[in-house]
Amino acid sequence: QVQLEESGGGLVQAGGSLRLSCAASGRTLITYVMGWFRQAPGKEREFVARISLGRIIQYADSVKGRFTISRDNAKNMIYLQMNSLKPEDTAVYYCNAGSVVPGNYWGQGTQVTVSS
């Protein structure tokens, strides 16, 4: 069992930055693919970024060049650095873990609101 807890969300103006963190407990992250998803009001949850065991990284087209995913296996943490934020990035952001992404484990989510 893995428990995931996100933090770092908040309100920011367009063009600003936020850094989301996801802390894992219960088991080491080292064997899991990790990812970030988001869900805006009235929309389905969508993929944002993933990072594999070998640090192979993929991003959604909508965030390429603006978001950076990283992981620290020693600290059981993953991060999402979000720069040049846009109002359309407003959503609840979820951390995810599994043998593939999306995997079985989800955090409770953290709200990101970008004002125009």
C-alpha positions in Angstrom: 0.0 0.0 0.0 1.1 3.5 -0.9 -0.3 6.7 0.6 0.3 9.9 -1.4 -0.1 13.5 -0.1 0.1 16.5 -2.4 1.0 20.0 -1.2 2.0 23.3 -2.7 -1.2 24.4 -4.5 -2.6 27.9 -4.2 -3.7 31.0 -6.0 -1.3 32.6 -8.4 -1.5 35.2 -11.1 -1.1 34.3 -14.8 2.6 34.0 -15.7 3.5 33.0 -12.1 4.9 29.8 -10.8 4.1 27.1 -8.3 5.9 24.0 -7.1 3.8 21.0 -6.2 5.1 18.3 -4.0 3.9 14.7 -3.4 5.1 12.8 -0.4 4.7 9.0 -0.4 4.5 6.7 2.6 3.9 3.1 3.1 6.3 1.8 0.5 9.3 3.2 -1.3 8.6 4.9 -4.6 11.6 3.5 -6.2 9.7 0.7 -7.9 6.9 2.9 -9.2 6.2 5.1 -12.1 5.0 8.4 -10.8 2.7 11.0 -12.4 0.6 14.1 -12.1 -2.9 14.5 -13.3 -5.4 17.3 -13.1 -9.1 17.8 -13.1 -10.8 21.1 -13.9 -14.4 21.8 -12.9 -16.8 20.0 -15.3 -14.0 18.2 -17.0 -12.5 14.7 -16.9 -9.2 14.1 -15.1 -6.3 14.4 -17.6 -2.7 13.4 -17.7 -0.1 16.1 -17.0 3.3 14.4 -16.7 4.9 11.1 -15.8 8.4 10.0 -14.8 9.5 6.4 -15.0 12.0 4.4 -12.9 14.7 5.3 -15.3 13.6 9.0 -15.3 12.1 8.8 -18.7 9.7 11.7 -18.8 6.6 12.5 -20.7 4.4 15.6 -20.7 1.0 16.5 -22.0 1.4 18.9 -25.0 -0.5 21.6 -23.1 2.3 21.8 -20.4 5.5 21.1 -22.4 8.1 23.7 -21.9 6.4 25.1 -18.9 6.1 22.2 -16.4 8.9 20.0 -15.0 8.4 16.8 -13.2 11.1 15.3 -11.0 11.5 12.7 -8.3 13.7 12.1 -5.3 13.6 8.4 -4.5 15.7 8.8 -1.4 13.1 11.2 0.1 10.1 9.4 -1.4 9.0 12.6 -3.1 8.0 13.8 -6.5 7.6 17.4 -7.7 5.9 19.4 -10.4 7.5 22.7 -11.1 4.9 24.8 -12.9 6.1 28.0 -14.7 4.3 30.5 -16.9 1.0 29.4 -15.5 -2.2 30.2 -17.5 -5.8 30.4 -16.3 -6.5 27.2 -18.1 -4.1 25.4 -15.8 -6.6 25.9 -13.0 -7.6 22.5 -11.6 -7.2 20.1 -8.8 -3.8 18.4 -9.2 -3.4 14.7 -8.2 -0.3 12.7 -7.6 -0.3 9.1 -8.9 1.8 6.0 -8.6 1.8 2.5 -10.0 3.6 0.0 -12.1 2.2 2.1 -15.0 0.6 5.5 -15.0 -2.2 5.9 -14.3 -1.6 3.5 -11.4 -3.6 2.4 -8.5 -2.6 5.0 -6.0 -3.9 8.5 -5.9 -3.4 11.4 -3.5 -6.3 13.6 -2.3 -5.4 16.4 -4.6 -4.3 20.0 -4.3 -6.1 23.0 -5.8 -4.2 25.3 -8.2 -6.0 28.5 -9.2 -4.5 30.8 -11.8 -6.1 34.2 -12.1 -6.0 36.3 -15.3 
